[in-house]
Amino acid sequence: MGFEFPDRDEAWGKVQEELEEFRETVTADEGPERQHEELGDLLFALVNYARYAGLNPENALRDGVDSFTDRFQHVERRLAGRGVSINEADLAEMRRLWADTNEVDTNGAEARKSTDA
């Protein structure tokens, strides 16, 4: 219908604007309803930008969640191998193990550089 940004740079500008508005509502503790509204605006702006970039935002989000899950499970397995539960581990240790995962391939196999076997 023609009601869209003329190019991806303007679409990205909208993402940045909405990100700042969302951050401001959180920083000012404007309440969950207002924060929810601004989060929705931010997500909508990101989806719109993804269209300009030729990406499918739903698939990207799904893949991102899958990647996070695989990496977190790696952290859990590494801790369990040391006899430490996720509840017992400190944040620094979990972050080190998280960084150690590097990537998880599309089959879910761990592809990481481990200094801690």
Secondary structure, 3 states (H helix, E strand, C coil): CCCCCCCHHHHHHHHHHHHHHHHHHHHCCCCHHHHHHHHHHHHHHHHHHHHHHCCCHHHHHHHHHHHHHHHHHHHHHHHHHCCCCCCCCCHHHHHHHHHHHCEECCCCCEECCCCCC
